[in-house]
């Protein structure tokens, strides 16, 4: 039954899979000789030799740059010859079986993977490229005519990045693994080849002393073959074509190889297209990920019939999920950091592990926080040194506009706030933007420590153009007038009412002492009656946090708000809306 299921599934995959060994081998021979088939082909020289090359798109191990075909890259020869695969006689069937869906975290976002529609992925020279997450487990490797009496050496080599991804010998009878499997962690949307290579073992020889290179070096296949006397034993080859996903991007990011999370931000900006700057800005300029973290304080209180309990923790912005943060965390400045890969380090000398996020000390940055819908500026810091930005010490920069908590003023309303990081243009060690925002600039006066008119009408496109800035990173968050802001507002009103009542009592006491008559003053009685009728801060704010229907439920169950007149009004509004909808439906 299991065999039948696999057979049916393979038939459903279409005609792209090789049906016959000789035809498959011939397709492999053609594939390894194509000069422009993969990202490292001849087109790489045309794209990546200029001054303005994209660092990440042009990433290429220095030792492998001269080799443009898959064959020349594997065998380290500038001119590939078919003789390198003259003993090829088997086509290994490489089969990945999909695992149940799960989630993973990458680029400060939780990705949920759906159940795979195709339960089996089979490698083939003409296959569609697959995401690294779907091939994260070791595949099954078999071929026609395979017996348990023969033994083989199996290699899986990431030809693009020069890595050895799997190595086992005495396969399959008593396989001994020298390098455990890892998928190709391709961090770009450019197809990358993961090559499966089979060597025939000599039955009269032991391979327990198999020599292999250091894990910190690029894998050198010809050297491996010579060290282990395998020059004439390469008998099988297949290729897994690998695309990219957030899973592989995060893996490379965690290894400090390269951080391409900003490519996902660029994709989302283009897809959503919700802000004008998306069309006008060269988003491809982005070269780093902007990490923004807010500290959530530990709080415990009851407000508007809700018990609020929060632990102290750091909350990272999640632009890929349009993450929403509680309003109480944005009352203070966040922790902001970014690390940029230097242009002059793009083509590193030794291995991918040397290609790390080293900061450039001769660059300065500008950080902007603004509301794109209201065109309002909440924060502006310029002249941030690279080292300070990498260490989350942006206070080393020059603050032009102090941080203002970006919390909406209307209950239950929300705003999207955007952080933008720009690389500054320098002239004679002084930035244009620093000269513009001199000590006498209106935004640097005491009047703009809080809200001021100069913060309004902020145009990010004009700002970038005026100061000759280069876009480096973008992040954003969603902030609402939520229950925490309601609590803060209630505390503010309570304090004001307390102060007002204190002043009123002092005034009444003074007037009574100055009057000889013991008859209460008429105005005093009216004032006290008015104070009794006045709503408490909670009665003023809490109804604004709920819909009329929610207020109706509260009034009938918990009697949350003692002002029954207000609840009655809300109920009437609710019933009116419901009746109106019903009548429209009938009509």
N, C-alpha and C positions, 0 to 999 in steps of 0.2 A: 504493500500500500504506500509506503514511504517513497519507494523507487518510482512508482506511478505518479505520485504527486510532483516529484522533482522533474520527471520527464515532461509532464504537462506544463509545468511552470517554464521550463526552458523553451518549449515550443512557443509559448506566449511572448517570449522576449523578442521575437522577430527574426529576420533573416540576417542580421548583422553578425551573429555568432558564427564562427568558423565551423562548417559541418564536417570537414575532412582534413586530416593532418597535413598532407602535402600542400594543400591550398593555404592553410593557416601559416605554415612555415614560409611560403612564398610571400605572403602579406607581411610577415615580420621582416624578411629581407628587404622589402621595398621601404618599409617604415623607417628602419634604422638609417637608411641612406638619404632620406629627404632633407634638403638643406634649410627649409623654412617651415618645417612641420610644427616645431615647438617654440616656446618663447625665447630660447637661447639661439635660434636660427640666425641666418644671415641678416635678417631685419633688425636684430638687436644692435648691430654695429651702426645701422642707419639712424636708429632712434636715440641711442644712448651714448653718443660720443660728443655731443654738444654741451655747452655750458649750462643750459637750462633743462637738463635732463631731470626727470622725476626720480628721486633717490630710490623709492621703493619699487616702482615699475622697472627700474634698470638694475635692480639687485642681481648680481651674478658673481659667484665665487671667482676670485682673481685667477686662480690656477686653471679654471675651466673656460675662461672667456674666449680663447682661440678656437674652441671646438663648437661647431654649429649643427652638426647632425647628431642624432642619437648614437650612432655607431662610433663616430670620432670621439664623442664625449666619454663613452664607456671605455674605449681602448686607448684614449689619450694620444690620438694621432690626428694631424691636421687633414690628412687625406684618407678617408675610410675606404677599405677594400673588402670585397665580398669574401675574401679568403679567411677573414676573421671568424666567419660563421660557416666554414666549409663542412664541419662535422655535425651540423644541426640536423637532427632526425626525429625529434619528438616535439610536440606542442603541449606544454603543461596546461591543463585546465585549472584555472584559478577561480575558485568559487567562494564568494562571501555569502553567508547566511545572515539575514537581517535579524537583529535582536529587537525585543519589544521596545516601544517608544519610552523615552525618559527625558529628563531635563538636565541642562548643564548651565553653568554661569560663565559668561564671557563678556568682556568689555562693559563691566558693571551692569549687565542685564541678564535675566534668567530666560533662557531659551527652552521652549517646550517642543520636543520632537514628536511628531505624530507617528502613528503606526505606519510602517512602510507599505506602500501599495504593491511593490514587487518584493517578495520575500527572499529572492535569490539574485545576486549580482555576479555575473560571470565575465571575467576579463577577456578582452578581445581587441585587436589592433584598431578596429573601427567603432568601438563602443562609445557611448556618450560619457563624458567625464562625470565622475561620481564625487560626492562630498566626502571629505576625510572622516567625518563622524560616522558615516555609514560603513566605513571599512576599518573601523578602529580595532577589530579583533582579527586574529590570525585566520587567513582563509584556508580552505581545504585545497590541497595541490595534488592532482592526479593526472594521469594521461593514459591513452590507449596502449595496451600491451604491458602495463606496469605490473610487476610481480613482487612478492615479498622476499624473494630470494636475492634480488638485486638491491644494491644500496647506492645512494646518491648524496651529493652535496647540494643543498638548496640555498640560494642567495636571493635577497630582495634588495635592490639598489635604487635609491632615489637619484636618478641620473641628473636631474635639474640642480639639486642642491649638493650633490656629491656625498650622500650619506649612505651608510650600510644600515638597512632597516631590519634585516633578519638574516641569520646564518645558522644552519643546522647540518650535521653530517650523519651518516648511517641512516639515512631517511629511505623508506618509512618504517623499516622493521624495528629499529631500536634507536629512534632519532635522539640525538644529543644536541641541545640548543646552546650555541655559543653567544649568540646575540638575539635577545628576545624581540619579538615583533613590535614595531611601531608603524603607524600609517605615515604616508607622506603628509607632512604638515604644511601644505601649500597655503600661503597667506595672501595670494593674489588671485584675481579671476582670470588667470592664464593657465591653460592646461599644462600639467606637469606629469612626466612619465615615471612610474614606479615599475622597474624592470625585474621580472622573475627569471632567474638564471639557474639552469640545472647542469651539474657536472656528474659524469659517470665515475664512480669509485672503482679502484682496482681491487679485486677480491683478494689478492695476495698481499695487500698492504694495509697497515693500520693508519688511521687518520686522527688518532688521539692527540698527536702533536701538531695539529693544524695551526699554522701561523696566521695571525690576523693583526690588523693595524690598530693603533691606539684610537680610542673613542673620540679623542679631541682633534683628529685629523680627517681631512677629506679622504674618502675611500678611493683607493687606487686599484682598480680591477686587474690590470696587467701585472702589477707587482704582486698581488695576491696569487695570481695564477703561476707566476714564476717561483715564488717562495714555496709553493705547495705542489710543484710539478704537475700542473693541470693544463698546460698549454694546448694539449690535443684532446681534452676531455669535455669541452663545452658542447653539450648535445641538445640542449633545450632552452627555449626562450619564449616569454610572453610579456605583455605590457599592460599595466593597469593605468588608465588615464584618470588623473585626479584633478578636480576643480578646487574650489576653496569654500570655506564656511567660517562662521564665528568660532567654532571649536578649534580649528587649526590656527586661526589668528591669535586666539588667547594662549595656545600652547607656545607659540613662538614669542609672544609677549612675555610670558612668565619665565621663559629661558633667557630673556634679555637679548634675543637675537634681533628682532625687529618688531615694532609696534605699528600695526596697520588697522587698528580699531577705527581710526578716523575715516577709513574707506566706507565703513558701514554707516557712519554719520552722513557722509556725502550721499550715499545711496538713499537714505531715508529723507534727507532734505529734498532731493530731486523728485522722489516719488510723491511725497506729501505736497510739496510746492505751496506751502501755506503763507509764506512771507515774500515780499517783493524782492528782497536782496538775493533770493535763490536764483532768480533769472539774471540779475545784473552782476553778481560776484563770480569770479573764476574759482569755483569750489575746488577745482583740481589743485589749487595752490596749497590746500591744507596738507600739513606734513606732521601733525602730532595729535595726540589725544589729550584733551584737557580734563584733568581730574578735579572735581569740585565736591568737597565733603562738608556737611554741616553737622555740628554737634547737637544731638538731641539731649536735653536735660532730663533728669529723673523727676517726674511730677506725679502727684496723686491728689485729685480733688473731684468734687461732685458739682456739676453745673448743668442746668437745664434738664434735670432728672437723669443725667448720665454720669456714671462713675468713670473717671479717666485715670488710668495708671500706665505710665510709660517708664521704660528703663533708659538709663543713660547709655548712649551709643553714638557712633558716627554713621551718618546716612550719606551715601554717595548718590549723586545725580545719575539718573538713568534716561538719557535722551532717546535711546532706541525704543524704550517703552513709554515715552512721554510721561515719565515718572512724576507723581504727585508727592509733595512734601508737606508735612504738617506745618502750619504757620508759625508755631512757637520756635521752630528750629532756625528760621531765617531772620530772627531778631538781631542776631550778631553775625559778623563777617564769617564767611566760610574759609576752609583750608583749600587753597588752590595750588595745583602743581601741574607741570607738563615737562616732558623730556623730548627733545628733538634730535633726530639722527643727523649728524653733520654731512653736508654734501661731499666733503673731501674724504669721508670714510666709507663711502658707498661701496667701493670695490676693495674690500679688505684683502689682506695678503694670505692668511693661513687657513681659516675655516670659518664656518658660519658662526661659531661661538665667539669669534673676534668681532663680529658685526653687532655691536651693542649700542644702546642709546647713550652715547657720550654727548654731553652738552657743549655748545659752542660758547666760549667766553667772550667773543667779540660781538655778540648780538644782544640787543635789548628788546623788550616786549611791552606792548600796551594791552591792558585788560579792561574790557567794557562790560557792564551789566545794564541792560535796558529792556523796556517793554516795547515790542515792535508795534503793538496795536495802539498804544497811547502815545508812542514816540516820546517816552519819558526816560531820562537817564538816572540810574540808581547808583552807579559806582564807576569811577574812572581812575585807573592807576597807570602811569606811564614810566618809562625808563626802568623797567624791571630787568635786572641782570639775568642771564641764562642760568647761572649757578643758583641764584636765589629762587628762580622759578622751579628748577628741578628739586630744590629742597623745601618747597612750599613756604618760602619766606618772601612773599611778595611785598611785605612791608618795607623791604629794602628799596622798592621803587618809590616814585614820587606820586603821592595821592593828590589828584586834582579835584575830584569830587568825592567827598566822604561817602562811605557806605550808608544807604538808607534802606531799612527793611521793606521789601517789595510786597507788602500785604494789601490786598484790595480793601477798600473802605466800605463796600456794600456787602451786606450779609449774603452768604451763599453764592457770591460771584467769584470767578476764578480768572487768573491771568497767566499767560505764558511769558516767562522771563528768559532772556537769552544772554549767555556769557559768550563773548568773542575775544579771542586772543590774536593779536597782530604782531608781526615782526616789523620793527621800526627801520626806517631809512636813516642812515647817518651821514653827516657831512662835517668833516674836520672834528670828529669826536663829539659833536653836538647834534642831537636829533632835531629834525624839523619840528616835531610835535612839542618837544621841550621848549623850543624858542617861542612857539605860538602861545603856549599856556604860561606866560610870564607871571611874576608875583602879583601883578595888578589886574590879572584877568578876572572877569566878573564871577566865574565859577569858583574862584579861589577865595572869595570874600567870606566873612563870617555869616553873611545872610544865606549862603548856600550850604551851610552845614546840615540843615534840614531841608524841607521843601522850599523851593524857590522857582521863580518863573524861568530862570536860565536853564533849569533842567528839562523844561518842556520843549516840544518841537525838535527833539533830537532825531537827526537823519543819519542813520548809520552809513548809507551809501556816500553821502556828501562827506561825512567824517573820514572815511577810508580814503577817498580821493584827495581831499584837502591835505591830509598829512602824509600822503604817499606811503601808505601802509600795505603790507602783504598779509593776506589771511593765513593764519597758522592753525587755528582750531576753533571749534564751535561746540557749545553744550547748552542745554536748556532744561527748564523745570516748570512745573505747573504749581501755582500757589493759590489757595482759596481762602476766603473769609470763612473759617471753619469754627468748630466748637472751642478751640484753643483761643482764637481771636475773640470769640464771644466772651469767654471768661476774662480775658484781658480788658475788654471794653466794660464789662460789668464791674470789675474792680476799679476802673477809672471813674465810672459814674458814681459808684458807692463812695469813693474818696471825695469826689466833688460835692455830693449831697451832704456828706458828713461835715465838710468844711462850711457849706452854706448854712446848715442847721445850727452849727456852732455860732456863726456870725449872727443868725437870726435870734437865737436865744439870748445872746449878749445884748442885742438891740432891744428886745422885749423887756429884759430885766432892767435895763437902764430907764426905759420909758415908765415902767411900773413904779420904780423907786422915785421917779420925778413927779408922780401924780399922787395927790393927797387922797383922792377917792379910791375906795376898794372895789368899785364897779369895774368889771373887765371892759377894756377898750373894745369897741365894736370892730375896728380893723384887725385887732389881734385875734378875735374869735374867727373872723373870716379867713385870716392867714392860716390858722390852725386847721380849719375845716378843709381848706385847699390842700394843705400838706397831707391830710389824711386821705384825700381822694387821689393824690398823685401816685402813679405806678412806681413800684420798686425797680431798680436797675434790671433785675432778672426778668420781671414782667415786661419790661421794655424790649430787652434783647432776645430772650429765648423764643418768643413767637416768631421772630424774624428768621430763626434758624430752621423753622419747620413749615411744611406746607399746611394749608387749611385742613386738609384731610388728616394729617398727623396730629394737628391740634384737636380735632374732633375726637380722635381716639384717646388722646391724653386726657381730655376733659371727662370722657365717659368711664375711663378705667382708673387712672391714677390721680385725677384732679390736679394735674401738675401745676396749673396756673390759676391762682385764686381769683383773678379778675375775670368773672364769668361774662361780663359784658363784651370783653374783647374776644373771648372764645365764641360767644354767640354770633358776633359779627363774622368771624372766620367761618363758622358753620354755615351761615347764610350764603357767604361767598362760594363755599364749596358746593352747596346744594344748587346754587344758581348756575355754576359752571357745569355741574352734572346734568341739570335739566336742559341747558343750552346744547350740550353735546348730544343728548338723547333726541331733542327736537331736530337737530341737523341730520342725525342718522335716519330719522323717520322720513324727513324731507328728501 
